[in-house]
Amino acid sequence: MSAPADKLELRPIPVGRSYRAVIADPPWRFDLRSAQGEQKSAQAQYRCMDFAELVAFAREIQLDFLCAPDCALVMWASFPMLP
């Protein structure tokens, strides 16, 4: 099943600022345990990204240039993405 949206909407981020905290809720993609959950999955609702795509996205928006040296990242993660 393909995701409903082909591209994520990018909103302008103010430049010239250095953020000390970033709160992120990335669109994680993870494998489903059964086909029964496919319609309820995140992938059925919006475009999801695997880890490599999330890293590329962070580079595209130059996230590292927006963060202060002591920046804290608070990131939502679902259980399948935890080590």
N, C-alpha and C positions, 0 to 999 in steps of 0.2 A: 504494500500500500504506500503510495507516495504522500508526502506531507502536503497540507493545504496551501502553504505559502512557499514560493521558490526562494525568496530572499528575506532576511531579517530586516526590519526597519531600523535604520541608524539615526539616532537623534544627535544633534550637535552637542559637543562637550566643550564647555568654556575653556579656552586656551589661556596660558599664562598663569594658571593656578597650580598649586601643588597640594594634592589631597593627602591627609593623614590617615584616612580610613576609606575603604572602598567596600561597599556591600554588593554582592553579586548573586544572582539567581540564574545561573546559566542553563540553557536548554539541553541538558544532558541526554544523550542517546545511550540506551542500554538494551541488552538482549532481553526479550520477553521469555517467560518460562513456558508459556503455552499460547496457542492461537486464540484461545478464549478471551484473553486479556487484550487482544490487539485493538479492539474498538474503544477500550477505555484508556489506552496508553497515551502518553504524551505525544508520541509520534503521530497518532491519529488526529491530534488537536492542533499541533503547530510543528514547524520545522525544528528538528533536533540536531545536535552536533555531537560528534565523537570528540575524544580528547584532543586529537590533532587539529580538528577544525576549530575548537575553542582556543587553542594556542595561536593559530593563525589569525583568528578574529581579534584576539588581544593585541597582536602585533599590528594588525591593520588599523586599529583605532589608537595605536601608540599608547597603550595603557601604562607602560613603564615610564613614559615621560610625564604622565599626569600624577604619578605617585611621589610623595615625599620619601626621603631615604628611610624614614622610620614608619612608613605606611603599614597599616594593618589591613589584611584582607579577610573579610568575613564572607564565607561562601556557603550557600545552601547546597547540600549534597543528599541524594537519596541513598538508601542503604546499599544498593548494588554497586555504587561508585566508591564506597569506602574500602580501604585496604583491609 
